Amino acid sequence: MTHVFGNARTAAVADSAEIGQLPGSGANGHPGHEQVVFCQDAPTGLRAIIAIYSTRLGPALGGTRFYPYPSEDAALADVLNLSRAMAYKNALAGLDLGGGKAVIIGDPARLKSEALLRAYGRFVESLNGRYVTACDVGTYSEDMDIIARECTHVTGRTVPNGGAGDSSVLTAFGVFQGMRAAAEHTWGSTSLAGRRVAVEGVGKVGRHLVAHLLDAGAQVIICDVAADAIDRVRAQHPKVEVAASRTELAAGKMDIYSPCALGGSIDDATVAALTAGIVCGGANNQLAHPGIEKQLADRGIVYAPDYLVNAGGVIQVADEFAGFNFDRAQSRAAQIFDTTKRILAMADKEGVPPAVAADRLAERRMSEVGRLRGIWLGG
């Protein structure tokens, strides 16, 4: 499909080309997006897509990804996938927020500028609070400060500007909590001491996760397509092992596989090669296609759903709405442990994969709590 960018074009989208398995893809899901906006500002080179999946629980919160997509179709597919996952993530995290996402098409190292970010901020502002943006791949808290000069619907700002700062801190913390819960479910103990954990991708989230794992006494092996990312981790943690490739990492001996790079990494070949008992990581949309969750379950591999365990970052930036307090945000992110335990137990009881159980719990909250907005309050 081809879409012509206008200065601001809005479309209602009933379905999407899917990259990876999405939350809510079953019969009881919430198909369709409420709104998709195409934005363009030719002088700055801005081409952006904002996708709002659901505002049933509140404004659609989700980060802005700045990435050199090979085509507009690829960018559209990604933003539709990610925005739907955000709705489920925010619902499971207990937030009164819907789900949305935005992508800016292009290489941030070449294209990013103050003028482009401010132009983008004006498009976000034009949605009148239906979408609230934050950081994602290719964007940082400093970028949110620039966007906020044109837009009031921004979170994930720098600490000096009253923000939460780097949201990867609590994203990694939440993944670690989910991993501990999965370990208890699988092996009867939350301890990761002596467990061999393979971390794919050691960027913002993976790097913090490695530190948590080493502090817990785990053995860690990593891989990343960026040599400088590996070098940074090795400089801090020289005992970390390095796999030459993602294929080598996935096929190696391990207890836990932790995808922390881009989505779709858990495909048929990876499932067949895995020796891990648990899959738990920070990447979004980890499952390459529908049916992977059943393949994992059939092999006895416990999958901690990605949008459940990686919700620490959105919890961190959402805390800004109340005036950011790190201890409060961390305490809320720590609840990912209990939610993971609940979903894994629910999956066993209902005889379904954990991804299905997580979808059901998120959909139940969106339905039960979202319905209350239909109660007229007068005025």
C-alpha positions in Angstrom: 0.0 0.0 0.0 1.2 3.5 -0.7 0.2 6.6 1.3 0.9 10.2 0.2 1.9 12.4 3.1 0.0 15.6 3.5 0.7 18.3 6.0 -1.6 16.5 8.3 -3.7 13.6 7.1 -5.9 11.4 9.2 -7.1 8.0 8.4 -9.3 5.4 10.2 -7.5 2.0 10.0 -9.5 -1.2 10.5 -6.6 -3.6 10.1 -2.8 -3.7 9.6 0.0 -5.6 8.0 1.5 -7.4 10.9 5.1 -7.7 11.8 5.3 -10.1 14.7 2.5 -11.3 16.8 0.4 -8.6 18.4 -1.5 -8.5 21.7 -5.2 -8.9 21.1 -4.8 -10.9 17.9 -7.3 -13.5 19.1 -11.1 -13.5 18.6 -11.7 -11.5 21.8 -9.3 -8.7 20.9 -10.0 -5.1 20.1 -9.2 -5.0 16.3 -8.7 -1.6 14.6 -7.2 1.7 15.4 -9.1 4.8 16.4 -6.9 7.2 14.4 -3.8 7.3 12.3 -2.2 10.6 11.3 0.4 11.2 8.6 2.5 14.3 9.2 4.9 16.1 6.9 7.0 19.3 7.0 9.1 19.4 3.9 11.5 22.2 4.9 12.7 20.2 7.9 12.4 16.8 6.2 9.9 15.6 8.8 7.8 12.6 7.8 6.0 11.1 10.8 3.1 8.8 11.5 1.1 8.9 14.7 -1.1 5.9 15.5 -3.7 5.9 18.2 -5.0 2.4 18.9 -7.3 3.1 21.9 -8.3 5.8 24.3 -10.7 3.6 26.3 -8.7 4.1 29.5 -7.4 7.6 28.8 -5.0 9.5 26.5 -3.0 7.3 24.2 0.6 7.2 25.7 3.5 5.9 23.7 7.0 6.8 22.5 8.2 8.3 19.3 10.6 6.1 17.3 13.0 7.8 15.0 14.3 5.1 12.6 15.5 4.8 9.0 12.6 2.6 7.7 13.2 1.1 4.3 9.8 2.2 3.1 6.7 4.1 4.3 4.8 0.7 4.3 7.4 -0.7 6.8 7.0 2.4 9.0 3.2 2.2 8.9 3.2 -1.5 9.8 5.6 -0.8 12.8 3.6 2.1 14.2 0.4 0.1 14.0 1.9 -2.9 15.8 3.6 -0.8 18.4 0.6 1.4 19.2 -1.6 -1.7 19.8 1.0 -3.2 22.1 1.1 0.1 24.1 -2.7 -0.2 24.7 -2.2 -3.6 26.2 0.9 -2.7 28.0 -0.7 0.3 29.7 -3.8 -1.7 30.6 -1.8 -4.5 32.3 0.4 -1.9 34.1 -2.7 -0.5 35.8 -2.4 2.9 34.1 -5.4 5.1 33.2 -3.9 5.5 29.8 -4.7 4.2 26.3 -2.2 3.2 23.7 -0.5 5.0 20.9 2.8 5.3 19.1 4.6 7.5 16.6 7.4 7.0 14.2 9.6 9.6 12.4 11.0 8.2 9.2 14.7 8.7 8.6 18.2 8.4 10.1 18.2 10.4 13.3 22.0 10.9 13.1 21.5 12.7 9.8 18.0 14.2 9.9 17.3 15.1 13.6 17.3 18.9 14.2 15.6 21.4 16.6 13.4 22.6 13.8 12.2 19.0 12.9 11.5 18.1 16.5 9.5 21.3 17.0 7.6 20.8 13.8 6.7 17.3 15.0 5.7 18.8 18.4 3.2 21.0 16.7 1.6 18.0 15.0 1.3 16.2 18.3 -0.2 19.3 19.9 -2.8 19.4 17.1 -4.3 16.2 18.5 -5.4 18.1 21.6 -4.1 15.5 24.1 -5.5 12.4 22.5 -1.8 11.3 22.1 1.0 11.8 24.6 4.5 11.2 23.4 7.7 10.1 25.1 11.1 8.5 24.1 11.7 5.4 22.1 14.4 4.1 19.8 16.3 7.1 18.3 14.8 9.7 20.7 16.0 10.8 24.1 14.8 12.9 27.0 16.6 15.9 25.5 14.5 15.6 22.4 11.3 15.6 24.5 12.4 18.9 26.0 12.6 20.3 22.5 9.3 18.9 21.4 7.8 20.3 24.6 8.6 23.8 23.4 5.7 23.4 21.0 3.6 20.8 22.7 2.1 20.3 26.2 1.5 16.5 25.7 5.0 15.3 26.3 6.5 13.1 29.0 9.9 11.4 29.5 11.6 14.8 29.8 15.0 15.5 31.4 15.3 15.7 35.2 16.2 19.4 35.2 12.9 20.0 33.4 10.8 18.1 35.9 10.9 14.8 34.0 11.7 11.2 34.7 14.8 11.1 32.6 16.0 7.9 30.9 13.0 5.5 31.0 15.2 2.5 30.2 16.2 2.5 33.8 12.8 1.2 35.0 12.2 -0.7 31.8 15.2 -2.9 32.6 14.1 -3.1 36.3 10.7 -4.3 35.3 12.1 -7.0 32.9 14.3 -8.2 35.8 11.3 -8.4 38.1 9.4 -10.4 35.4 12.4 -12.7 35.0 12.5 -13.4 38.7 8.8 -14.2 38.7 9.2 -16.6 35.7 12.2 -18.2 37.5 10.0 -18.9 40.5 7.2 -20.3 38.3 9.7 -22.5 36.4 12.2 -23.6 39.0 10.6 -22.8 42.4 12.9 -19.9 43.3 13.3 -16.3 42.4 17.1 -16.6 42.6 19.0 -16.1 39.3 22.4 -17.0 40.9 24.3 -19.3 38.7 21.6 -19.1 35.9 23.0 -18.5 32.4 21.2 -15.6 30.7 21.6 -14.7 27.0 20.8 -11.0 26.3 20.2 -10.1 22.7 20.8 -6.3 22.4 22.6 -4.3 24.9 21.5 -0.8 24.1 19.6 1.4 26.6 17.6 -1.4 28.2 19.9 -4.4 27.7 22.8 -2.6 29.3 20.9 -1.9 32.5 19.5 -5.4 32.5 23.0 -6.9 32.3 23.9 -5.0 35.5 20.9 -6.3 37.4 21.7 -9.9 36.3 25.3 -9.7 37.3 24.3 -8.2 40.7 22.0 -11.2 41.1 24.9 -13.7 40.5 23.8 -14.7 37.0 26.2 -15.7 34.2 25.6 -13.4 31.2 26.3 -13.8 27.5 25.5 -10.9 25.1 25.3 -10.0 21.5 24.6 -6.8 19.6 24.9 -5.6 16.0 26.6 -2.5 17.3 30.2 -3.1 18.3 30.3 0.1 20.4 27.4 -1.2 22.5 29.2 -4.4 23.3 32.4 -2.4 24.1 30.5 -0.2 26.6 29.1 -3.2 28.4 32.5 -5.1 28.4 34.2 -2.0 29.8 31.9 -2.0 32.8 31.5 -5.7 33.1 34.6 -7.5 31.7 33.3 -11.0 32.8 30.4 -10.8 30.4 30.7 -13.3 27.5 30.1 -12.2 23.9 28.5 -14.3 21.1 29.6 -13.6 17.6 26.1 -13.4 16.2 22.4 -13.6 17.2 22.3 -17.1 15.7 25.2 -18.3 17.9 23.6 -16.7 20.9 20.2 -18.3 20.4 21.7 -21.8 19.8 24.0 -21.6 22.9 23.5 -23.2 26.3 21.4 -21.0 28.5 18.6 -21.0 31.1 17.0 -17.7 30.0 16.8 -16.0 26.6 16.3 -12.2 26.9 15.5 -10.4 23.6 16.2 -6.7 24.1 16.7 -5.5 20.6 14.0 -4.9 17.9 10.9 -7.0 17.5 10.3 -10.3 15.7 13.4 -12.1 17.1 11.5 -15.1 18.4 10.9 -16.9 15.1 10.5 -20.6 14.1 14.3 -21.2 13.8 15.0 -19.5 17.2 12.3 -21.6 19.0 13.7 -24.8 17.5 17.3 -23.9 18.6 16.5 -22.6 22.1 17.8 -24.5 25.1 16.4 -21.9 27.5 13.6 -22.7 29.9 12.4 -19.1 29.9 12.1 -16.3 27.4 11.9 -12.8 29.0 13.2 -9.6 27.5 12.7 -5.9 26.9 12.0 -5.9 23.2 8.6 -5.1 21.8 6.6 -7.5 19.6 9.1 -10.4 20.2 7.1 -13.1 18.6 7.6 -13.2 14.9 4.1 -14.5 14.0 0.9 -16.0 15.5 1.5 -19.5 16.7 5.0 -18.9 18.1 3.6 -18.7 21.6 2.1 -22.2 21.2 5.5 -23.5 19.9 7.2 -22.2 23.0 4.6 -23.7 25.3 4.8 -27.1 23.4 8.5 -27.1 24.0 8.0 -26.4 27.7 9.6 -22.9 27.4 7.9 -20.3 29.7 7.3 -17.0 27.8 6.9 -13.9 29.9 4.9 -11.6 27.6 7.0 -8.7 26.4 4.4 -5.9 26.9 3.9 -7.1 30.5 7.5 -7.2 31.6 8.8 -4.2 29.7 6.2 -1.8 31.1 8.6 -0.2 33.6 9.5 2.5 31.2 6.0 3.6 30.6 5.3 3.5 34.3 8.3 5.7 34.8 7.3 8.4 32.3 3.6 8.2 33.3 4.6 9.1 36.9 5.5 12.6 35.6 1.8 13.4 35.4 1.8 13.4 39.3 5.1 15.2 39.6 7.9 12.6 39.1 9.0 10.6 42.1 11.5 7.8 41.3 10.8 5.8 44.5 7.0 5.8 43.7 7.6 4.9 40.1 10.0 2.1 41.0 7.5 0.7 43.6 4.9 0.5 40.9 7.3 -1.1 38.4 8.1 -3.7 41.1 4.5 -4.9 40.8 5.4 -6.4 37.4 6.7 -9.3 39.5 3.2 -10.0 41.0 1.4 -9.5 37.6 3.8 -11.9 35.9 3.2 -14.5 38.6 -0.6 -14.0 38.2 -0.5 -14.4 34.4 1.7 -17.5 34.4 -0.6 -19.1 37.0 -3.6 -18.1 35.0 -2.1 -19.6 31.8 -1.6 -22.9 33.6 -5.1 -22.9 35.1 -6.8 -22.1 31.8 -4.5 -24.3 29.6 -3.4 -21.4 27.4 0.0 -19.9 26.6 1.0 -16.9 28.8 0.6 -14.5 25.9 -3.1 -15.5 25.6 -3.6 -15.1 29.3 -2.0 -11.7 29.3 -4.2 -10.6 26.4 -7.3 -11.7 28.3 -6.4 -9.8 31.4 -5.6 -6.6 29.5 -8.8 -6.9 27.5 -10.8 -7.4 30.6 -9.5 -4.2 32.2 -10.0 -2.2 29.0 -13.6 -3.5 28.8 -14.6 -3.2 32.5 -12.9 0.1 33.3 -13.2 1.6 29.8 -17.0 1.1 30.0 -17.2 3.5 33.0 -16.5 6.4 30.7 -19.9 5.8 29.3 -21.5 6.8 32.7 -22.7 10.4 32.3 -21.3 12.7 34.9 -23.4 15.8 33.9 -22.0 19.3 33.2 
